[in-house]
Amino acid sequence: MKPAHPANPGRRRFVQGAGIGAAALTLGLSPARLLASQGQTGAADLRGTRFTLDIGNRPVNITGRDRTAVTVNGSLPAPTLRWREGDTVTLDVRNRLNVDSSIHWHGILLPYTMDGVPHLSFDGIQPGETFQYQFQLKQSGTYWYHSHSRFQEQQGLYGAIVVEPRDGEPDPTDRDYVMVLSDWSDNDPEDIYATLKKVSHYYNFNERTIFDTLRDFREKGVVQTLKDRHMWNTMRMAESDLADVTGYTYTYLLNGNSPSANWQGLFRPGERIRLRFINASAMTFFDVRVPGLKMTVVGTDGMPVKPVDVEEFRLGVAETLDVIVEPTENQAYTVFAQSIDRSGYARGTLTPRPGLAAPVPAMDPAPTLGHREMGMGGHGPMAMDEMNHSSMDHSSMTHESMPHASPQHGDMDHSGMNHDGMNSTGMNTVRHAVTAERASVDAHLASEYGPGVDMRAAMPVPMLDDPGIGLRDNGRRVLTYADLEYRHGLPDSLTADREITLHLTGNMGRYMWSFDGIPFADAEPLLLNHGERVRIWLVNDTMMHHPIHLHGLWSDLETGNGRLVRKHTVVVKPGEKLSYLVRADTRGRWAYHCHLLYHMEAGMFREVRVV
């Protein structure tokens, strides 16, 4: 049975903090030892070209209960690594756990054997062993690193990377703060995942009540209300399902600090301050603002963009965003990051003197999904499966019998292809005599009809200029992808040698996630020829946001009017379609996946081979 709803997540966070303080008095802990026991000391800065990183377990107490985190050098978050563009860095990573581990350098261009994805780019780091990573830095900006082994990222193995430009910072500031946002649970992530597989909406406490139905009767009428209820019941989903895992089990952290611990960054009035936001959470989208301050966006995913002034932005899982603020008043300002479903928040304070705090704003109302998120261009629901797919015999299906169906990579027979020319990775060059084709970007393949897919967007639309659910018309200037443009002109060609379309698919009730209805276990690698320019279309057939990360290669998002913004992680909204261009310039085996940790583990993962 689901436990009772915590009446006020914000108050619960405060009570947790107060409980920790009382425990400290009882135990006679000094403030420094208390912070150390909480794992909230802040991460050390490590500089240079040679590093030793120890992965291990350590006790932490973030919520008032003792738990064990996976840490680097005993720190949660892991130490901030400060590198310099052009340098070659060497990192000896020692695994002191009793299970395999790994580190992936998120957004960093490197040889695929250094990418840190077990069973794809290397074997992983076995207990008691040391693996040496070594690569030259070809870029500058804000990035991060994390484990790519099971759920260790959720348990604390993540940290910031700052690569300083060789020719100096183009946007000089007086102060520079890393702002690592994350989600912590006292529950074992294996238990969280098992719970989601059994009851996918278990952590959602924003579900409807009888009072909501009575209100809808008054506002919409009985007939329309019953039609809406039938639609949502058919999809086995609630209009409040914005996040799979919520503040019911999560405590949201800023630089390892809970809201009650209140991370603080000092400033003098009139200074320019760079805030390097990194969403290192496992499952949480954050809506971020600093009430009273304008934020000037100068970088995204490590790449410089033309400056944009905003009051708020949404940061998807694994994205990074650099902003500059210029506080002129001798007062404190709250850095406020509320979860997309409004079940909790992370917060910190920019202050001219220690101990000074600013009011914490109330969270916005919890938004609800609507027709736009259903993939009908704002006009109606997705195509829903009303039959029981598990009882269907799919063996007699053919591509011709399904609407708009056509072959796709998972069904291709590569045995007859010409494999001339072995390359340096030992993989064969494939000339793509046969490629996956659809009747249109919106069309669905045969593989998207089955027990692993419970809805399909009938009319997905571009939404790059849409702030997103919960941020539309909120009275604040909110950043969108359409606002972003690479600062130094076009980073690469706008012309593609060919196009690939992938649909983001899933079955929420069964907690199954995939590309094109095919989970990773059943999928063939996506093959790219070395040097080619490929346009990838992503169509989100689900009602969840998906942050899609392609390892090893830049994703040049097409933001309209011949503009590109260079990213390593691209968020696709429910019911949205978008495109980006990829230059297949580095041979190897690369991971390509949704960066929602439990979605990735549940199947929304592909291998990309550049051959």
C-alpha positions as CSV (number, residue, x, y, z in Angstrom):
1,M,0.0,0.0,0.0
2,K,1.2,3.5,-0.8
3,P,2.1,5.5,2.3
4,A,0.2,8.6,3.1
5,H,1.0,11.7,1.1
6,P,3.4,14.1,2.7
7,A,1.3,17.2,3.2
8,N,3.9,19.7,2.3
9,P,7.2,18.6,0.7
10,G,8.8,22.0,1.5
11,R,7.9,21.7,5.2
12,R,9.0,18.1,5.2
13,R,12.5,19.2,4.0
14,F,12.6,21.9,6.7
15,V,11.7,19.4,9.4
16,Q,14.4,17.0,8.1
17,G,17.0,19.8,8.5
18,A,15.8,20.6,12.0
19,G,15.9,17.0,12.9
20,I,19.5,16.8,11.7
21,G,20.4,19.8,13.9
22,A,18.8,18.2,16.9
23,A,20.7,15.0,16.3
24,A,24.0,17.0,16.1
25,L,23.4,18.5,19.5
26,T,22.6,15.1,21.0
27,L,25.7,13.5,19.5
28,G,27.9,16.5,20.3
29,L,29.0,16.9,16.7
30,S,30.7,20.2,15.6
31,P,29.2,22.0,12.6
32,A,32.1,20.9,10.4
33,R,31.7,17.2,11.5
34,L,28.0,17.4,11.1
35,L,28.3,18.7,7.5
36,A,30.9,16.0,6.8
37,S,28.5,13.4,8.1
38,Q,25.8,14.8,5.8
39,G,27.9,14.6,2.7
40,Q,27.3,18.3,2.3
41,T,30.8,19.8,2.7
42,G,30.9,20.9,-1.0
43,A,33.1,19.3,-3.6
44,A,36.8,20.1,-3.8
45,D,38.3,21.7,-6.9
46,L,41.0,19.5,-8.5
47,R,43.2,21.2,-11.1
48,G,46.0,20.0,-13.4
49,T,46.6,17.2,-15.9
50,R,47.0,14.2,-13.7
51,F,44.3,12.9,-11.3
52,T,43.6,10.0,-9.0
53,L,40.0,9.3,-8.4
54,D,38.8,6.7,-5.9
55,I,35.3,5.3,-6.3
56,G,34.0,4.0,-3.0
57,N,31.1,3.9,-0.5
58,R,30.7,6.3,2.4
59,P,28.0,7.0,5.0
60,V,25.9,10.2,4.5
61,N,23.0,11.7,6.3
62,I,21.0,14.1,4.1
63,T,17.5,13.6,5.4
64,G,18.1,12.7,9.0
65,R,18.7,9.0,8.3
66,D,22.0,7.3,7.8
67,R,22.5,6.0,4.3
68,T,25.4,4.9,2.1
69,A,26.4,6.9,-1.0
70,V,28.7,6.0,-3.9
71,T,31.3,8.8,-3.9
72,V,34.5,9.9,-5.6
73,N,37.3,10.7,-3.1
74,G,34.7,10.6,-0.4
75,S,32.8,13.5,-1.8
76,L,29.1,14.0,-2.8
77,P,29.0,15.4,-5.3
78,A,32.3,14.2,-6.7
79,P,35.2,16.7,-6.9
80,T,35.0,19.4,-9.5
81,L,37.6,18.8,-12.2
82,R,39.1,22.0,-13.7
83,W,41.0,21.3,-16.9
84,R,42.4,23.5,-19.7
85,E,41.6,23.3,-23.4
86,G,44.4,21.7,-25.4
87,D,45.9,19.8,-22.4
88,T,46.1,16.0,-22.3
89,V,44.6,14.7,-19.0
90,T,45.3,11.4,-17.3
91,L,42.9,10.0,-14.7
92,D,43.6,6.9,-12.7
93,V,40.2,5.7,-11.5
94,R,40.4,3.1,-8.7
95,N,37.3,1.0,-7.9
96,R,37.0,0.3,-4.2
97,L,33.4,-1.0,-4.4
98,N,32.6,-4.7,-4.4
99,V,30.8,-4.4,-7.8
100,D,32.0,-3.1,-11.2
101,S,32.0,0.6,-11.8
102,S,32.8,3.2,-14.5
103,I,33.0,6.9,-15.2
104,H,31.7,8.6,-18.4
105,W,32.9,12.1,-19.3
106,H,29.6,13.6,-20.4
107,G,29.9,15.8,-23.4
108,I,33.7,15.4,-23.7
109,L,35.0,14.6,-27.2
110,L,37.5,11.7,-26.9
111,P,38.4,8.2,-28.4
112,Y,35.5,5.8,-27.8
113,T,37.7,3.5,-25.7
114,M,37.9,6.3,-23.2
115,D,34.1,7.0,-23.1
116,G,33.5,4.8,-20.1
117,V,30.4,2.8,-21.0
118,P,30.7,-0.8,-19.8
119,H,30.4,-3.5,-22.5
120,L,30.4,-0.9,-25.2
121,S,33.6,1.1,-25.1
122,F,35.4,-0.9,-22.4
123,D,34.8,-3.8,-19.9
124,G,34.2,-1.6,-16.9
125,I,36.3,-1.3,-13.8
126,Q,36.3,-4.4,-11.7
127,P,36.5,-4.3,-7.9
128,G,39.9,-3.5,-6.7
129,E,41.2,-2.5,-10.1
130,T,42.4,0.8,-11.6
131,F,41.5,2.0,-15.1
132,Q,43.5,4.8,-16.7
133,Y,41.6,7.3,-18.8
134,Q,43.7,9.6,-21.0
135,F,42.6,12.0,-23.7
136,Q,43.3,15.5,-25.1
137,L,40.8,18.3,-24.5
138,K,39.4,19.6,-27.8
139,Q,36.9,22.0,-26.2
140,S,36.1,24.3,-23.3
141,G,33.0,25.0,-21.2
142,T,30.9,23.4,-18.5
143,Y,30.4,19.6,-18.5
144,W,30.1,16.8,-16.0
145,Y,31.0,13.2,-15.2
146,H,29.1,10.3,-13.8
147,S,28.9,6.5,-13.5
148,H,27.5,4.5,-16.4
149,S,27.1,1.4,-14.2
150,R,23.6,0.4,-13.2
151,F,22.2,3.0,-10.7
152,Q,25.5,4.3,-9.2
153,E,24.7,7.8,-10.7
154,Q,21.5,7.9,-8.5
155,Q,23.6,6.9,-5.5
156,G,25.9,9.9,-5.8
157,L,28.6,9.2,-8.4
158,Y,28.5,12.5,-10.3
159,G,30.6,15.7,-10.5
160,A,31.3,18.8,-12.4
161,I,33.9,19.5,-15.1
162,V,35.0,23.0,-16.1
163,V,37.3,23.2,-19.1
164,E,39.0,26.7,-19.3
165,P,39.4,28.2,-22.8
166,R,43.0,28.3,-23.9
167,D,42.7,31.9,-25.1
168,G,40.8,33.1,-22.0
169,E,37.2,33.3,-21.0
170,P,35.1,35.2,-23.6
171,D,32.7,36.3,-20.9
172,P,34.9,37.3,-18.0
173,T,33.3,37.4,-14.5
174,D,34.4,38.3,-11.0
175,R,33.2,35.0,-9.5
176,D,32.5,31.6,-10.9
177,Y,30.2,29.0,-9.2
178,V,29.4,25.5,-10.2
179,M,25.7,24.7,-9.5
180,V,25.2,21.0,-9.5
181,L,21.5,20.0,-9.2
182,S,20.6,16.5,-8.3
183,D,18.0,14.2,-6.7
184,W,18.7,12.0,-3.7
185,S,16.6,9.2,-2.3
186,D,17.1,7.3,0.9
187,N,15.5,4.3,-0.9
188,D,17.7,1.8,-2.8
189,P,17.4,2.7,-6.5
190,E,17.0,-1.0,-7.2
191,D,13.8,-0.9,-5.1
192,I,12.7,2.3,-6.9
193,Y,13.1,0.7,-10.3
194,A,11.3,-2.5,-9.2
195,T,8.4,-0.4,-7.9
196,L,8.1,1.5,-11.2
197,K,8.0,-1.8,-13.1
198,K,5.1,-2.9,-10.8
199,V,3.2,0.4,-10.3
200,S,4.5,3.1,-12.7
201,H,2.5,5.9,-10.9
202,Y,3.5,4.9,-7.4
203,Y,5.4,8.1,-6.7
204,N,2.8,10.5,-8.1
205,F,0.8,12.2,-5.4
206,N,-0.8,14.8,-7.6
207,E,-3.4,12.3,-8.8
208,R,-7.1,13.4,-9.1
209,T,-9.6,13.3,-6.3
210,I,-13.4,13.3,-6.3
211,F,-13.3,17.1,-5.8
212,D,-11.4,17.5,-9.1
213,T,-14.1,15.5,-10.8
214,L,-16.9,17.6,-9.3
215,R,-15.1,20.8,-10.3
216,D,-14.8,19.4,-13.9
217,F,-18.5,18.6,-13.9
218,R,-19.2,22.3,-13.1
219,E,-16.7,23.7,-15.6
220,K,-16.8,21.2,-18.5
221,G,-20.1,19.5,-18.1
222,V,-20.8,15.8,-17.3
223,V,-20.5,14.5,-20.8
224,Q,-17.1,16.1,-21.6
225,T,-15.7,15.2,-18.2
226,L,-16.7,11.5,-18.6
227,K,-15.1,11.5,-22.1
228,D,-11.9,12.9,-20.7
229,R,-11.9,10.3,-17.9
230,H,-12.4,7.5,-20.4
231,M,-9.5,8.8,-22.5
232,W,-7.1,8.9,-19.6
233,N,-8.2,5.6,-18.2
234,T,-7.7,4.0,-21.7
235,M,-4.1,5.3,-21.7
236,R,-3.7,4.0,-18.1
237,M,-2.2,7.4,-17.3
238,A,-3.0,10.5,-15.3
239,E,-2.7,14.1,-16.6
240,S,-0.5,14.8,-13.7
241,D,2.2,12.2,-14.7
242,L,5.0,14.6,-15.4
243,A,7.6,12.7,-13.4
244,D,8.1,9.0,-12.7
245,V,9.9,9.6,-9.5
246,T,9.0,12.6,-7.3
247,G,9.6,14.6,-4.2
248,Y,7.7,11.8,-2.3
249,T,11.0,9.9,-2.2
250,Y,13.5,12.5,-3.6
251,T,15.3,15.3,-1.7
252,Y,16.5,17.8,-4.3
253,L,20.1,19.0,-3.8
254,L,22.2,22.0,-4.9
255,N,25.9,21.2,-4.6
256,G,25.1,18.3,-2.3
257,N,23.0,20.5,0.0
258,S,19.3,19.9,0.9
259,P,17.0,22.9,0.9
260,S,17.3,23.2,4.7
261,A,21.1,23.1,4.5
262,N,21.0,26.1,2.0
263,W,24.2,26.3,-0.1
264,Q,25.6,29.8,-0.1
265,G,27.7,31.7,-2.6
266,L,29.3,35.0,-1.6
267,F,29.4,38.2,-3.8
268,R,30.0,41.9,-3.6
269,P,27.3,44.2,-5.1
270,G,28.2,45.1,-8.6
271,E,30.1,42.0,-9.4
272,R,29.5,39.7,-12.4
273,I,28.9,36.2,-11.4
274,R,28.9,33.1,-13.6
275,L,26.6,30.3,-12.5
276,R,27.4,27.0,-14.2
277,F,24.2,25.0,-13.8
278,I,24.5,21.2,-14.3
279,N,21.5,18.9,-14.0
280,A,23.2,15.8,-12.6
281,S,19.9,14.3,-11.4
282,A,18.8,10.8,-12.3
283,M,15.2,11.6,-13.2
284,T,14.3,15.3,-12.4
285,F,13.7,18.3,-14.7
286,F,14.3,21.6,-12.9
287,D,12.7,25.0,-13.5
288,V,15.3,27.5,-12.3
289,R,15.1,31.2,-11.4
290,V,16.8,33.7,-9.1
291,P,13.9,36.1,-8.1
292,G,15.0,39.7,-8.4
293,L,17.9,39.0,-10.9
294,K,18.0,38.8,-14.6
295,M,20.1,35.9,-16.0
296,T,22.1,36.3,-19.2
297,V,22.5,32.9,-20.9
298,V,26.0,32.6,-22.4
299,G,26.5,28.9,-22.9
300,T,24.6,25.6,-23.2
301,D,26.1,22.1,-22.9
302,G,29.6,23.7,-22.8
303,M,29.2,25.6,-26.1
304,P,29.0,29.4,-26.3
305,V,25.7,31.0,-27.5
306,K,24.7,34.5,-28.4
307,P,23.7,36.1,-25.1
308,V,20.0,35.9,-24.1
309,D,18.4,37.6,-21.2
310,V,15.8,35.5,-19.3
311,E,14.1,35.2,-15.9
312,E,13.7,31.5,-15.8
313,F,14.8,28.3,-17.7
314,R,14.0,24.6,-17.7
315,L,17.1,22.4,-17.4
316,G,16.6,18.8,-18.6
317,V,18.5,15.9,-17.1
318,A,22.1,15.9,-18.2
319,E,22.0,19.4,-19.7
320,T,24.3,22.3,-18.6
321,L,23.6,26.0,-18.9
322,D,25.9,28.9,-18.1
323,V,24.3,32.2,-17.0
324,I,25.7,35.5,-15.7
325,V,24.0,37.5,-13.0
326,E,24.9,41.0,-11.7
327,P,23.4,41.7,-8.3
328,T,23.7,45.4,-7.5
329,E,21.9,45.5,-4.1
330,N,23.4,44.6,-0.8
331,Q,21.0,41.8,-0.2
332,A,20.6,38.0,-0.5
333,Y,19.0,36.3,-3.5
334,T,17.5,32.8,-3.6
335,V,18.5,30.4,-6.3
336,F,15.3,28.4,-6.7
337,A,15.0,25.2,-8.7
338,Q,11.6,23.5,-8.5
339,S,10.9,20.1,-10.0
340,I,8.8,20.0,-13.2
341,D,5.9,18.3,-11.2
342,R,6.2,20.8,-8.3
343,S,6.7,18.1,-5.8
344,G,9.8,19.7,-4.3
345,Y,12.7,22.0,-4.9
346,A,16.4,22.6,-4.5
347,R,17.6,26.0,-3.3
348,G,20.6,28.0,-2.4
349,T,21.5,31.6,-1.7
350,L,23.7,34.2,-3.3
351,T,24.6,36.6,-0.5
352,P,26.9,39.5,0.3
353,R,27.7,38.1,3.8
354,P,27.5,34.6,5.4
355,G,24.3,33.6,7.1
356,L,22.1,36.1,5.2
357,A,19.1,34.5,3.5
358,A,16.3,35.6,1.2
359,P,12.7,34.4,1.1
360,V,12.1,31.1,-0.7
361,P,9.2,31.6,-3.2
362,A,6.2,29.3,-3.1
363,M,6.2,26.6,-5.7
364,D,4.0,27.1,-8.8
365,P,0.8,25.1,-9.1
366,A,1.4,21.6,-10.4
367,P,0.7,21.6,-14.1
368,T,-1.4,19.0,-16.0
369,L,-0.9,17.4,-19.3
370,G,-3.1,18.6,-22.1
371,H,-3.8,18.0,-25.8
372,R,-0.5,19.5,-26.9
373,E,1.3,16.9,-24.9
374,M,-0.8,14.2,-26.5
375,G,0.7,14.6,-29.9
376,M,-2.3,16.1,-31.7
377,G,-0.9,19.6,-32.2
378,G,-3.0,20.8,-29.4
379,H,-6.3,19.4,-30.9
380,G,-6.9,16.0,-29.5
381,P,-5.5,12.8,-28.0
382,M,-2.8,10.5,-29.2
383,A,-3.7,7.3,-31.1
384,M,-4.4,4.9,-28.3
385,D,-4.5,1.1,-28.2
386,E,-7.8,-0.1,-26.9
387,M,-7.2,-3.8,-27.5
388,N,-5.1,-6.1,-25.4
389,H,-1.8,-6.3,-27.3
390,S,-0.5,-9.1,-25.1
391,S,-3.1,-11.4,-26.7
392,M,-2.3,-10.5,-30.3
393,D,-0.4,-12.8,-32.6
394,H,2.3,-10.6,-34.1
395,S,3.9,-13.4,-36.1
396,S,1.5,-12.9,-39.0
397,M,2.1,-9.1,-39.2
398,T,3.8,-7.7,-42.2
399,H,5.1,-4.2,-42.9
400,E,2.5,-3.8,-45.7
401,S,-0.4,-4.6,-43.3
402,M,0.5,-1.9,-40.9
403,P,-0.2,1.9,-41.4
404,H,2.8,3.6,-43.0
405,A,5.0,0.7,-42.0
406,S,8.4,0.1,-43.6
407,P,11.7,-1.7,-42.9
408,Q,14.0,-0.3,-40.2
409,H,17.5,-1.0,-38.9
410,G,16.4,-3.7,-36.5
411,D,15.0,-5.8,-39.4
412,M,17.9,-5.3,-41.9
413,D,20.0,-8.2,-43.1
414,H,23.5,-6.9,-43.3
415,S,25.0,-10.2,-44.4
416,G,24.7,-9.3,-48.1
417,M,26.3,-5.9,-47.9
418,N,29.7,-5.0,-49.2
419,H,32.1,-4.8,-46.2
420,D,35.2,-3.7,-48.0
421,G,37.8,-1.8,-46.0
422,M,38.5,-2.5,-42.4
423,N,39.1,0.7,-40.4
424,S,41.2,1.3,-37.3
425,T,38.5,0.2,-34.9
426,G,38.3,-3.2,-36.5
427,M,34.7,-2.6,-37.7
428,N,33.5,-2.7,-41.3
429,T,32.4,0.1,-43.5
430,V,28.8,-0.3,-44.4
431,R,27.5,1.5,-47.6
432,H,23.8,1.5,-46.5
433,A,22.5,-0.1,-49.7
434,V,19.2,-0.4,-47.7
435,T,18.1,2.3,-45.2
436,A,15.1,2.7,-43.0
437,E,12.4,4.7,-44.7
438,R,9.0,6.0,-43.5
439,A,6.2,7.5,-45.4
440,S,6.9,10.6,-43.4
441,V,8.7,11.7,-40.2
442,D,5.3,11.3,-38.4
443,A,4.6,7.8,-39.8
444,H,4.8,4.7,-37.5
445,L,6.7,1.5,-38.2
446,A,5.4,-2.0,-37.6
447,S,7.6,-2.3,-34.6
448,E,5.6,0.5,-32.9
449,Y,2.5,-1.6,-32.7
450,G,2.8,-4.1,-29.9
451,P,2.9,-4.6,-26.1
452,G,5.8,-2.2,-25.6
453,V,4.0,0.8,-27.1
454,D,0.7,2.1,-25.6
455,M,0.4,5.4,-27.6
456,R,1.5,7.1,-30.7
457,A,1.5,10.8,-31.6
458,A,-0.9,11.3,-34.6
459,M,0.2,15.0,-35.2
460,P,3.5,15.7,-33.6
461,V,4.6,19.4,-34.0
462,P,7.7,21.5,-33.7
463,M,7.8,23.1,-30.2
464,L,11.2,24.8,-30.1
465,D,9.7,28.1,-29.2
466,D,7.4,26.6,-26.5
467,P,8.7,27.1,-22.9
468,G,6.9,23.8,-22.0
469,I,4.2,22.7,-19.7
470,G,4.0,24.6,-16.4
471,L,6.0,27.5,-17.8
472,R,3.7,28.9,-20.5
473,D,2.3,32.4,-19.8
474,N,3.6,32.4,-16.3
475,G,4.5,36.1,-16.4
476,R,8.2,35.5,-16.6
477,R,10.6,35.6,-19.5
478,V,11.4,31.9,-20.0
479,L,14.2,30.5,-22.2
480,T,13.3,28.2,-25.1
481,Y,15.5,26.3,-27.6
482,A,14.4,28.8,-30.3
483,D,16.3,31.6,-28.4
484,L,19.6,29.8,-28.7
485,E,22.2,30.2,-31.4
486,Y,25.8,29.1,-31.6
487,R,27.9,32.2,-31.0
488,H,30.4,31.9,-33.8
489,G,28.1,31.3,-36.8
490,L,27.4,27.9,-38.1
491,P,29.5,25.1,-36.5
492,D,29.0,22.8,-39.4
493,S,27.0,22.4,-42.6
494,L,23.2,22.7,-42.7
495,T,23.2,20.1,-45.5
496,A,22.7,16.4,-44.6
497,D,23.9,13.4,-46.7
498,R,20.9,11.4,-45.4
499,E,18.2,11.5,-42.8
500,I,17.2,9.1,-40.0
501,T,14.0,9.2,-38.1
502,L,13.5,7.7,-34.6
503,H,10.4,7.6,-32.5
504,L,10.6,7.7,-28.8
505,T,8.2,5.1,-27.6
506,G,7.0,3.4,-24.4
507,N,4.3,1.7,-22.4
508,M,3.9,3.7,-19.2
509,G,1.7,1.1,-17.5
510,R,4.3,-1.6,-18.0
511,Y,7.2,0.8,-17.7
512,M,8.7,-0.2,-21.0
513,W,10.8,2.3,-23.0
514,S,12.4,2.1,-26.4
515,F,13.2,3.7,-29.8
516,D,10.8,2.7,-32.5
517,G,9.1,0.3,-30.2
518,I,12.3,-1.8,-30.0
519,P,14.1,-2.0,-26.6
520,F,17.9,-2.1,-26.5
521,A,18.0,-5.9,-25.9
522,D,16.4,-6.5,-29.3
523,A,17.9,-3.6,-31.3
524,E,20.6,-3.6,-34.0
525,P,23.2,-0.9,-33.9
526,L,22.5,2.3,-35.8
527,L,25.3,2.6,-38.4
528,L,26.9,5.8,-39.5
529,N,29.7,6.1,-42.2
530,H,32.7,8.0,-41.0
531,G,32.7,11.6,-42.1
532,E,29.0,11.8,-43.2
533,R,26.6,14.4,-42.1
534,V,23.3,13.0,-40.9
535,R,20.0,14.7,-39.9
536,I,18.3,12.8,-37.1
537,W,14.6,13.4,-36.6
538,L,13.2,12.6,-33.1
539,V,9.5,12.2,-32.6
540,N,8.1,11.8,-29.1
541,D,5.2,9.5,-29.1
542,T,5.0,9.5,-25.3
543,M,3.7,11.9,-22.7
544,M,7.0,12.2,-20.9
545,H,9.9,14.6,-21.6
546,H,13.0,12.7,-22.8
547,P,16.6,14.1,-22.7
548,I,18.3,12.3,-25.5
549,H,22.1,12.1,-25.3
550,L,24.4,10.9,-28.1
551,H,27.9,10.1,-26.9
552,G,31.1,11.1,-28.7
553,L,29.5,13.4,-31.4
554,W,27.9,16.9,-31.3
555,S,24.2,17.3,-31.9
556,D,23.6,20.5,-33.9
557,L,20.0,21.3,-33.1
558,E,18.2,23.1,-35.9
559,T,16.5,26.0,-34.2
560,G,15.0,27.6,-37.4
561,N,16.0,30.2,-40.0
562,G,19.3,28.5,-40.8
563,R,20.5,28.6,-37.1
564,L,22.1,25.9,-35.1
565,V,22.9,25.4,-31.4
566,R,25.5,22.8,-30.6
567,K,24.5,20.4,-27.8
568,H,25.3,17.0,-26.3
569,T,21.8,16.4,-24.8
570,V,18.5,17.4,-26.5
571,V,15.2,17.4,-24.7
572,V,12.1,16.3,-26.7
573,K,8.8,17.4,-25.2
574,P,5.7,15.2,-25.3
575,G,4.1,15.3,-28.7
576,E,7.1,17.1,-30.2
577,K,9.2,16.5,-33.3
578,L,12.6,18.1,-33.8
579,S,15.8,17.6,-35.9
580,Y,19.5,18.0,-35.4
581,L,22.6,17.3,-37.5
582,V,25.4,15.0,-36.6
583,R,28.9,14.9,-38.1
584,A,30.1,11.3,-37.8
585,D,33.7,12.4,-37.3
586,T,34.9,9.9,-34.7
587,R,34.9,6.1,-35.3
588,G,33.8,3.9,-32.6
589,R,30.9,2.4,-30.7
590,W,28.8,5.1,-29.0
591,A,25.9,5.0,-26.6
592,Y,22.7,6.8,-27.6
593,H,20.0,6.9,-25.0
594,C,17.4,8.7,-22.9
595,H,19.2,10.2,-19.9
596,L,16.3,9.5,-17.5
597,L,18.2,6.8,-15.7
598,Y,15.3,4.4,-15.3
599,H,14.1,4.9,-18.9
600,M,17.6,4.0,-20.1
601,E,17.7,0.9,-18.0
602,A,14.2,0.0,-19.2
603,G,15.2,-0.1,-22.8
604,M,15.5,3.5,-24.3
605,F,19.0,2.9,-25.5
606,R,20.8,2.2,-28.8
607,E,24.3,1.6,-29.9
608,V,25.6,4.0,-32.6
609,R,28.6,2.7,-34.7
610,V,30.7,5.1,-36.7
611,V,32.5,2.8,-39.2
